[in-house]
Amino acid sequence: MLETVDLNKKLKKADYKAQLGRLRNRLYDLEHACWDAHIPSIILFEGWDAAGKGTSINQLTRRLDPRGFKLYAIQAPRTAETHMPWLWRFWLKIPNYGEMAIFDRSWYGRVLVERVENLTPEPEWRRAYQDIVDLERTLADDGYVIIKFFLHISREEQTRRFKTLEKDPLTAWHVQSEDWEHHKKYEQYVAAIEEMLERTDTEWGRWTLVSATDSRWTHVQVFQTIVSRLEQALVEHGQPLPEEQPTADEADEEDEEE
C-alpha cells in the first residue's frame, strides 16, 4: 500500500493559507457539534520517525477547544502495565461520549516497533492484529469515530531530516541513537507497516496514508480527512451540520514558515 503514496505531493503557500483557516474554523465547530451530539472520536497518528506527527498534532490542536479533547503521547509500557493485558493501558484512555482523544502513536506499536525490534515474542504480536481489529470494532459499534493516519516519507527524506535536526542545538535532542538504529532497518519496517495496513484496514477503522514530504500538504490532508469523517458521523446520527462560518482566520506567520 505504501507504494501508492505519491511522495512528491506539495501545496503552495498561498493555497495553504487559503485553506487552513477555513479548515480550523470548521473543525472547531464540528468538535462542538459532536460534543452536543455525544459522538466520541479517536484520532491516531502513526508514521516514520521525523515524518511530522508532532507538528501535525500541534497544528490540529492549536484552535480546538481544550475542554473537548485529550492528547496522549504513547511510549513503552511501564512496569506495572506489563502485568496487565496489553490493551489495558489503552482502554484507560478511551474518551467519554462527545469527547475526542488524539494519540501520538498508539496500540499499533505492538505490530511495528515491538515486532521489528524483537521486544515482543512473535506469537504475541501476531495475535495482536485480531486484538486490534476487535478493539476498534467494539468501539465503532458503540458509536466511536476512528480516524487513523500513517505519515509516509522516503528513507532519503528521513535521513535528510535527521541530519537537519542534529545540526541545530535546539532540535538535536529529537534524534536519539535508537532513531538511527530504526532507520537502518527501514526495509524491515516497510514489511511490518505493509502487513499492519493490510490486516487492520477495515470498514470501521480505515487507514489514511498521507504523503508527509511537504508539511503544508500533510496538514491540509489531515484536517480535510478529520472534517469529512466528523461531518459524516453527524449525518449518520441524524444531526444537523453546523453552518459554515465566514473565515477571517488565515494561517499565521508560524504556519507560513512550514
Kinemage of the C-alpha trace (Angstrom):
@kinemage 1
@onewidth
@group {chain A} dominant
@subgroup {mainchain}
@vectorlist {calphas} color= white
{ca met a 1} P 0.000 0.000 0.000
{ca leu a 2} L 2.870 2.392 0.675
{ca glu a 3} L 3.864 2.338 -2.984
{ca thr a 4} L 0.549 4.023 -3.829
{ca val a 5} L 1.523 7.167 -1.903
{ca asp a 6} L 2.824 9.976 -4.112
{ca leu a 7} L 5.651 11.401 -2.038
{ca asn a 8} L 6.065 14.372 -4.373
{ca lys a 9} L 2.773 15.989 -3.383
{ca lys a 10} L 3.173 19.662 -2.471
{ca leu a 11} L 0.945 22.607 -1.656
{ca lys a 12} L 1.751 26.211 -2.480
{ca lys a 13} L 1.946 28.649 0.391
{ca ala a 14} L -0.959 30.734 -0.934
{ca asp a 15} L -3.208 27.682 -1.214
{ca tyr a 16} L -2.183 26.563 2.257
{ca lys a 17} L -3.036 29.926 3.770
{ca ala a 18} L -6.372 29.981 1.991
{ca gln a 19} L -7.397 26.540 3.212
{ca leu a 20} L -6.005 26.234 6.721
{ca gly a 21} L -8.038 28.988 8.364
{ca arg a 22} L -11.297 27.640 6.968
{ca leu a 23} L -10.465 24.083 7.996
{ca arg a 24} L -9.501 25.124 11.530
{ca asn a 25} L -12.763 27.009 11.993
{ca arg a 26} L -14.745 24.111 10.571
{ca leu a 27} L -13.083 21.595 12.860
{ca tyr a 28} L -13.736 23.810 15.884
{ca asp a 29} L -17.455 23.920 15.024
{ca leu a 30} L -17.547 20.160 14.412
{ca glu a 31} L -15.844 19.493 17.744
{ca his a 32} L -18.670 21.329 19.493
{ca ala a 33} L -21.357 19.687 17.342
{ca cys a 34} L -20.014 16.227 18.194
{ca trp a 35} L -19.879 17.182 21.865
{ca asp a 36} L -23.537 18.180 21.790
{ca ala a 37} L -24.462 15.001 19.893
{ca his a 38} L -22.384 12.769 22.258
{ca ile a 39} L -20.321 11.438 19.345
{ca pro a 40} L -16.834 10.392 20.532
{ca ser a 41} L -13.823 10.248 18.231
{ca ile a 42} L -10.365 8.710 18.281
{ca ile a 43} L -7.667 10.190 16.056
{ca leu a 44} L -4.379 8.326 15.973
{ca phe a 45} L -1.109 9.129 14.258
{ca glu a 46} L 1.438 6.570 13.181
{ca gly a 47} L 4.333 7.180 10.832
{ca trp a 48} L 8.060 7.244 10.385
{ca asp a 49} L 10.336 8.986 12.880
{ca ala a 50} L 10.631 12.643 11.785
{ca ala a 51} L 7.625 12.308 9.467
{ca gly a 52} L 5.894 15.189 11.247
{ca lys a 53} L 3.442 13.525 13.616
{ca gly a 54} L 4.142 16.061 16.348
{ca thr a 55} L 3.864 19.122 14.133
{ca ser a 56} L 0.664 17.775 12.573
{ca ile a 57} L -0.854 17.307 16.013
{ca asn a 58} L 0.293 20.789 17.012
{ca gln a 59} L -1.497 22.288 14.017
{ca leu a 60} L -4.562 20.161 14.692
{ca thr a 61} L -4.964 21.141 18.338
{ca arg a 62} L -3.989 24.797 18.091
{ca arg a 63} L -7.574 26.069 17.727
{ca leu a 64} L -9.565 23.208 19.254
{ca asp a 65} L -11.481 23.766 22.475
{ca pro a 66} L -9.178 22.179 25.095
{ca arg a 67} L -12.180 21.070 27.149
{ca gly a 68} L -13.228 18.673 24.412
{ca phe a 69} L -10.099 16.653 23.702
{ca lys a 70} L -7.210 14.830 25.357
{ca leu a 71} L -3.805 14.180 23.817
{ca tyr a 72} L -1.780 11.063 24.588
{ca ala a 73} L 1.866 10.586 23.629
{ca ile a 74} L 2.316 6.827 23.788
{ca gln a 75} L 5.618 5.373 24.926
{ca ala a 76} L 6.784 1.956 26.097
{ca pro a 77} L 4.589 0.411 28.795
{ca arg a 78} L 5.588 0.974 32.390
{ca thr a 79} L 6.493 -1.989 34.577
{ca ala a 80} L 3.062 -2.174 36.214
{ca glu a 81} L 1.378 -2.072 32.808
{ca thr a 82} L 3.315 -5.099 31.592
{ca his a 83} L 1.477 -7.202 34.180
{ca met a 84} L -1.903 -6.393 32.626
{ca pro a 85} L -3.464 -7.428 29.300
{ca trp a 86} L -1.563 -5.430 26.709
{ca leu a 87} L -4.517 -3.306 25.560
{ca trp a 88} L -5.494 -2.395 29.131
{ca arg a 89} L -3.448 0.807 29.190
{ca phe a 90} L -5.169 1.994 26.019
{ca trp a 91} L -8.665 1.207 27.265
{ca leu a 92} L -7.986 3.628 30.116
{ca lys a 93} L -7.513 6.404 27.530
{ca ile a 94} L -10.701 5.841 25.517
{ca pro a 95} L -12.631 9.154 25.533
{ca asn a 96} L -16.066 9.720 27.007
{ca tyr a 97} L -19.043 10.208 24.712
{ca gly a 98} L -18.724 13.530 22.919
{ca glu a 99} L -15.011 13.837 23.583
{ca met a 100} L -12.019 13.449 21.265
{ca ala a 101} L -8.818 11.542 22.018
{ca ile a 102} L -5.687 12.148 19.940
{ca phe a 103} L -2.925 9.554 20.037
{ca asp a 104} L 0.676 10.335 19.101
{ca arg a 105} L 1.491 6.697 18.363
{ca ser a 106} L -0.897 4.069 19.618
{ca trp a 107} L -1.640 0.371 20.094
{ca tyr a 108} L -0.072 -0.201 16.674
{ca gly a 109} L 3.356 -0.129 18.279
{ca arg a 110} L 2.702 -3.768 19.110
{ca val a 111} L 2.963 -4.773 15.449
{ca leu a 112} L 5.576 -2.190 14.453
{ca val a 113} L 8.471 -1.340 16.774
{ca glu a 114} L 7.790 -4.253 19.147
{ca arg a 115} L 7.834 -6.594 16.175
{ca val a 116} L 10.873 -5.255 14.346
{ca glu a 117} L 12.970 -4.719 17.473
{ca asn a 118} L 12.074 -8.162 18.884
{ca leu a 119} L 10.551 -6.658 22.015
{ca thr a 120} L 7.544 -8.990 21.897
{ca pro a 121} L 7.530 -12.710 21.024
{ca glu a 122} L 6.207 -13.426 17.537
{ca pro a 123} L 3.107 -15.385 18.645
{ca glu a 124} L 2.043 -12.383 20.753
{ca trp a 125} L 2.459 -9.689 18.110
{ca arg a 126} L 0.753 -11.905 15.556
{ca arg a 127} L -2.269 -12.285 17.855
{ca ala a 128} L -2.302 -8.512 18.235
{ca tyr a 129} L -3.744 -7.977 14.748
{ca gln a 130} L -7.007 -9.616 15.759
{ca asp a 131} L -6.922 -7.929 19.159
{ca ile a 132} L -6.685 -4.549 17.435
{ca val a 133} L -9.446 -5.284 14.929
{ca asp a 134} L -11.709 -6.467 17.760
{ca leu a 135} L -10.931 -3.374 19.850
{ca glu a 136} L -11.731 -0.992 17.033
{ca arg a 137} L -14.852 -2.930 16.034
{ca thr a 138} L -16.138 -2.770 19.614
{ca leu a 139} L -15.561 0.991 19.732
{ca ala a 140} L -17.100 1.595 16.307
{ca asp a 141} L -20.180 -0.443 17.240
{ca asp a 142} L -20.565 1.845 20.249
{ca gly a 143} L -20.578 4.938 18.036
{ca tyr a 144} L -16.922 5.952 18.097
{ca val a 145} L -15.407 7.612 15.039
{ca ile a 146} L -11.971 6.083 14.430
{ca ile a 147} L -9.573 8.060 12.221
{ca lys a 148} L -6.144 6.541 11.594
{ca phe a 149} L -3.257 8.315 9.870
{ca phe a 150} L 0.051 6.931 8.666
{ca leu a 151} L 2.530 9.658 7.674
{ca his a 152} L 4.881 8.377 4.996
{ca ile a 153} L 8.294 9.662 3.909
{ca ser a 154} L 11.110 8.051 1.957
{ca arg a 155} L 14.283 6.704 3.512
{ca glu a 156} L 16.256 9.535 1.890
{ca glu a 157} L 13.901 12.163 3.296
{ca gln a 158} L 14.195 10.672 6.766
{ca thr a 159} L 17.993 10.825 6.526
{ca arg a 160} L 17.831 14.474 5.466
{ca arg a 161} L 15.504 15.383 8.342
{ca phe a 162} L 17.605 13.598 10.960
{ca lys a 163} L 20.732 15.456 9.822
{ca thr a 164} L 18.923 18.791 9.743
{ca leu a 165} L 17.633 18.278 13.279
{ca glu a 166} L 21.071 17.265 14.543
{ca lys a 167} L 22.709 20.438 13.178
{ca asp a 168} L 20.614 22.690 15.400
{ca pro a 169} L 21.414 22.517 19.151
{ca leu a 170} L 17.784 23.364 19.898
{ca thr a 171} L 16.434 20.373 17.972
{ca ala a 172} L 19.289 17.853 18.175
{ca trp a 173} L 17.643 16.163 21.151
{ca his a 174} L 14.853 14.971 18.858
{ca val a 175} L 17.221 12.457 17.244
{ca gln a 176} L 18.447 9.686 19.505
{ca ser a 177} L 20.762 6.772 18.736
{ca glu a 178} L 17.769 4.439 18.616
{ca asp a 179} L 16.254 6.568 15.830
{ca trp a 180} L 19.284 5.878 13.655
{ca glu a 181} L 19.079 2.192 14.568
{ca his a 182} L 15.447 2.137 13.406
{ca his a 183} L 16.492 3.982 10.260
{ca lys a 184} L 18.944 1.197 9.386
{ca lys a 185} L 16.009 -1.212 9.458
{ca tyr a 186} L 13.861 0.885 7.116
{ca glu a 187} L 13.021 -2.092 4.858
{ca gln a 188} L 12.094 -4.269 7.830
{ca tyr a 189} L 9.751 -1.541 8.992
{ca val a 190} L 8.270 -1.303 5.495
{ca ala a 191} L 7.376 -5.005 5.689
{ca ala a 192} L 5.812 -4.547 9.137
{ca ile a 193} L 3.878 -1.463 8.043
{ca glu a 194} L 2.535 -3.177 4.928
{ca glu a 195} L 1.255 -6.129 6.931
{ca met a 196} L -0.232 -3.816 9.543
{ca leu a 197} L -2.109 -1.834 6.890
{ca glu a 198} L -3.331 -4.965 5.137
{ca arg a 199} L -4.603 -6.677 8.271
{ca thr a 200} L -6.104 -3.711 10.145
{ca asp a 201} L -7.635 -1.594 7.372
{ca thr a 202} L -11.335 -2.231 7.977
{ca glu a 203} L -14.692 -0.708 7.169
{ca trp a 204} L -14.875 0.731 10.678
{ca gly a 205} L -11.179 1.615 11.026
{ca arg a 206} L -9.838 2.775 7.686
{ca trp a 207} L -6.260 3.934 7.298
{ca thr a 208} L -5.473 7.259 5.645
{ca leu a 209} L -1.996 7.243 4.121
{ca val a 210} L -0.571 10.756 3.930
{ca ser a 211} L 2.415 11.907 1.915
{ca ala a 212} L 4.479 13.762 4.516
{ca thr a 213} L 7.316 15.109 2.376
{ca asp a 214} L 5.695 18.559 2.256
{ca ser a 215} L 4.329 19.691 5.640
{ca arg a 216} L 1.719 22.014 4.123
{ca trp a 217} L 0.258 19.165 2.108
{ca thr a 218} L 0.321 16.911 5.185
{ca his a 219} L -1.512 19.341 7.445
{ca val a 220} L -4.268 20.100 4.954
{ca gln a 221} L -4.825 16.401 4.231
{ca val a 222} L -5.114 15.673 7.944
{ca phe a 223} L -7.617 18.464 8.501
{ca gln a 224} L -9.686 17.574 5.452
{ca thr a 225} L -9.896 13.922 6.458
{ca ile a 226} L -10.997 14.663 10.025
{ca val a 227} L -13.531 17.263 8.922
{ca ser a 228} L -15.031 14.867 6.384
{ca arg a 229} L -15.270 11.976 8.849
{ca leu a 230} L -16.874 14.055 11.607
{ca glu a 231} L -19.388 15.529 9.173
{ca gln a 232} L -20.233 12.009 8.018
{ca ala a 233} L -20.694 10.861 11.617
{ca leu a 234} L -23.089 13.713 12.388
{ca val a 235} L -25.163 12.921 9.308
{ca glu a 236} L -25.266 9.206 10.177
{ca his a 237} L -26.514 10.118 13.661
{ca gly a 238} L -29.243 12.307 12.179
{ca gln a 239} L -27.666 15.501 13.485
{ca pro a 240} L -27.601 18.809 11.595
{ca leu a 241} L -24.239 20.027 10.363
{ca pro a 242} L -23.077 23.360 11.763
{ca glu a 243} L -23.262 26.189 9.289
{ca glu a 244} L -20.050 27.266 7.580
{ca gln a 245} L -18.737 30.395 9.282
{ca pro a 246} L -17.085 33.298 7.431
{ca thr a 247} L -13.340 32.797 7.555
{ca ala a 248} L -11.312 35.766 8.684
{ca asp a 249} L -8.709 33.443 10.171
{ca glu a 250} L -5.812 32.546 7.868
{ca ala a 251} L -2.577 30.772 8.577
{ca asp a 252} L -0.368 32.849 10.842
{ca glu a 253} L 3.292 33.653 10.358
{ca glu a 254} L 4.454 30.491 12.084
{ca asp a 255} L 2.307 28.451 9.708
{ca glu a 256} L 3.721 30.244 6.688
{ca glu a 257} L 7.197 29.043 7.577
{ca glu a 258} L 6.131 25.385 7.473
